[in-house]
Amino acid sequence: MDSIHRPSITQEAVYEALRECYDPEIPVNIVDLGLVYGVTIVDDWVGVKMTLTTPGCGLADQIANDVRSKIKGIPGVAEGDVRLVWNPPWNQSMMSEDARRKLLMQKDI
């Protein structure tokens, strides 16, 4: 397929797809958790650089496979790669405000 007929892959489309990926132990998507450090798009290839909440996460392969699957489900994507990194280490300040509201105890007034 030449580039004239290939759907345009956007960062927004990738992040939208990644918002469908969850750590099975946490009811917040990986984007709002702050686990996605970057997205690279080259033609029909998409790479995601991300981390997990802990380096010893037993679900790392499952989460990475889910991310890869969601990326490859985007129209025009032929290949998706996931690179897990540990620097900078993840911490709760990387979460979106919405994620904090969902996960942290809030005082009801």
Buried (B, 14 or more C-beta within 10 A) or exposed (E): EEEEEBEEBEEEBBBEBBBBBBBEEBEBBBBBBBBBBEBEBEEBBBBBBBBBBEEEBEEBEEBBEBBBEBBEEBEBBEEBBBEBEEEEEBEEEBBBEEBBEBBEEEEEE
